[in-house]
Amino acid sequence: MRRIFILKRTEAMLEYSLVGCPLFAGMTPAQVEELVVRCVSDVKEFAKGEHVVRQGGVINHLYLLVSGLVRTEMITKDDNVLEIEFIDPVRPLAPAFVFADRNFFPVDVIAMEEKTVLYLIPKSVFQKEMMQNETLLRNFLRINSNIIVFLSGKVQMLSIRSLRMKLAIYLLENTTEKQNTFKWRRTHAQLAEYFGVQRPSLSRTLGEMVADGVIALDKQEVTVLDRRKLQSYM
């Protein structure tokens, strides 16, 4: 019975491709597969709307999102909800906090799609693996460095009082001169939480930008029409 259980568990772990995960950059598919089978202790699946983890929970594992989509949000001291980001697979959750002295989840993590799946690797196992794999260690350090860059940008965004400037930064970061269209991944309510403003203020500012000919809106799609003018808002 135990052998059958192990085989089924292994099949479940190999159901998702992890080759594109930045944690495994530079590793062959065979190496990634061997690492997963060797290190993953649990596979957890969540339905849309379920909490994957809650803010303040102790981190005893490396949580690796392999399928679905999650949203991270933080409850402030004033009991306001502050959205941090959406996370696509395949990425680790809160890797910078795994080995911290205060190793608690800094955010709530909520599944945004049905069948959101995570692999769990005990942190002691992951630490041993990194000590034996220079590529894995280098990737882990790079991911954590990029998180610091992201969070510094988030702090900068929150420190800006002008909603128009916040929107300009967000739109410029999500488009290029060649690719000037993208789809909102957030509802207007979620966008308002992300920018730390009230929804009517967001709708009014977006309407003003449309009236100024800077952007065009079509349901969940936004197109930057005047990139230079958008840059002038900053």
N, C-alpha and C positions, 0 to 999 in steps of 0.2 A: 504493500500500500504506500509506503513512504517513497519508494522509487517512482511510482506512478505520479504521486503528488509533486515530486521534484521535476519530473519531465513536463508536467502541465504548467508548473510555475515558470520553467525555463522558456516554454513556448510563448507564454504570456509576455515575458520580458523581451522576447525577440520579435514581438509583433510590430514594434515601431522602429523606424530607422533613426539612429542618433548621429549619423555621419555629419550632418550639418550643424551639430551643436558646437558652439565656440569652445566649450570645455574640452572637446576632443579634436580640435584642429591639429592637423599634422599626423594624426593616427590613422591607420588603415582600418577598413571595416571589420576585418578579422580581429584586430586588437581591441576595437571598441566592443565587439560582441563578447570577447573573452572577459573584458573588464566588467561588463554588465552582469554576466552570468556569475562571475566571481564575487561581486560586491553588493549587488542589489539585494536587500533583505525583505522588501515588501513592495507590492504594487497596489496603489489605491486609486479608485475611480469615484468621481463626483458628478452629480447631476447639476444642471444649470441652476444657479442661485444658491447652491450650498457653500458653506464656508470650508475652504481647504485647511486653513489655519486661522487662528485669531491673534490679534495684536496682544503681545505680552506672553505668548506661549513659549516654552523653552524649546530651543533648537537642539535636538539630539541627533539629527540626520541631515544629510544634504538632500534637499528636495529637488527633484529634477522633473520639470514639466515636459512630458513627451507627446501629449495630445490635448486638443481643446484650446481654451483661452481663459486666462484669469485676469481679474482686475484687483489692483492693490489700493487700499485706502487707509487713511489714518484718522483716528478720532482724536481731536484736539482737546486741550484742557477745558475749552468752552463747549465741549460736546458737539462741535461742528465736524462734518465729514469732509476730509481733504483727500481728493483723489491723487494718487501718485503716478500710476502708469498702468497700461495694459501689457501683459506679457504673453508672447506667442511661444509655442514650442520650437525648437527644443532648447530650453534655458533653465539654469538653476534658480531657485528662489532664495533671495536674501543670502547669497554665498558669503558676503563680507561679515555676517554675524555668526556664522557657524563656529568659528574659533575665537570669538570675542569673549572677554571676561564676563560681560553681560550678554550672554547668548540667548536673547529673546527676540521673537519676531517683532519688528518695528511697525508692522502693518497688519490689517486684516487682508486675507487673500480669498477672493470669491470666484467660484467657477462661473464663467460667462457663456459656456457652451455645454450641451449635453455630452456625456462621456469625456470629461476632462480627466486625464490620467497622469499620475505622477509615480516615479520610481523613487524609493527611499534607500539611501546608502548611509549606514551608521558612520558618524563622523570619525570614530577611531579607525574604522576600516578605510575610509577615504584618506585620512592622514597617512596611514601606512602605504597606501597605493601611491600617493604623491611622492613619498620619500624614495620610492623605487622607480618612479617614472618622471623624468625631467620635463618632458613635453606636457604632461598633465599639470605639473606644478607651475610651469610657465604660463599655461593657459589660465589657470585659476588666478594667478596674480594679475594677469592682464584684465580679466573680467572684473575683478575687484577694483582695479584702477579706473576702468571705464565707468563703474558705478559711482565712484567719487566724482568723476567729471559730470555725470548725469545729475547727481544730487546738487552739485554746486550750481548747475544751470537751473535746477528747480528752485533753489533758494533765491537765485537772481530773479527768476520769473515772479516769485511771490513778493519780492521787495519792490517790484515795479507797480506803481499805483495806477498808471494809465492802462485801461483795458484795451484800448486801441493798439498800444505798443505791445502788450502781451500777445494779442491776436496776430500782429505783424510778425513777431518772432516765431510763433507757432506755425504760421502759414509758410514762412520762408524756410523753416527747418524741414517741412514736409513736402516741399516742391523744389523744382529746379527750373532753369530757363527752358530746358527741353521737355521736361515733364511738369507741366504747370497745373495738373489736375490730380486730385486725390479724393478718397471717400472718407467722410467722418467715421471714425470707429466708435464715437460716443454720441449719445443722445444730447439734446441741448441742456437737459438737466445735469448730465454727467460733465459736459463741457463747462458749465457754470461752476460746478464743484472743483473741477481741475484748475480753473483760473481764480477760484476763491471769490466769486461774485454772485449776485442774484441773477436768476434766469432772465427777467425782463431787461436788465442792463446788458446782458449778452446779446439778446435778440435786437435791441435798439442799436447797439454798436455795429453788429453785422449788417443791419439794414442800412445804416449810414455808409458803410464801406461799399455796399452794393450800389447805392445811389451815387456815390462818388466815382463809380466805374472802376474800382480797384479789384473787386472780385465778382464772381457770378455764382449763385447758389441754385442747385437743382436737386431737391430732396436730400440725399445723403452725400451728394457730390459738390465739391467746391473747386472753382477754377480761378487762378490768379490771372487777372487781365492786365494789370499794370504793376509789374514787379518794382520798378523804380519808385513809384509813388508809395508802394508798400514799405520800401526801405526808408523813405523819408519820414515815416511815422516813428522811427526808432531814434 
